[in-house]
Amino acid sequence: MTVRHAGQPDGPGRGQRQRHPRKPCQRHCRGDESTVNKYVAISGTFKNFGCVAATAPGSGQSVTCTLRVNGSSASVTCTISNSATSCTDVTHTATISAGQAGDYQIVTSNGASATRVFPYIEFDNP
């Protein structure tokens, strides 16, 4: 899901919000989940979740990625550890109803190398 920042108009007279690709970590890094929630228009199931890190977290370190639905952690989660640069969860699924919000939570261990993490997921609407 694309992270967008609240209160940043795209231009005069436009109601869209502007992305800040050079500043990927502003409000959402402080735990303000409401600035990154994306609301879905149709009900469905999330599955085949994974995360890819630009660099490995380091020996004894980890990065945990979790899908959140409507402000609660789902069972869909995976952890990148040590020298790995990716993880997947192809076992768990999470349902979401139209109008609910979804986002990702990414938590690094204390000594993990600073890295960009890119989550991905499949959405199935039967």
Helices and strands as residue ranges (DSSP letters): G 27-30, G 33-35, E 38-39, E 44-53, E 58-69, E 72-82, E 86-89, E 94-96, E 101-108, E 117-124
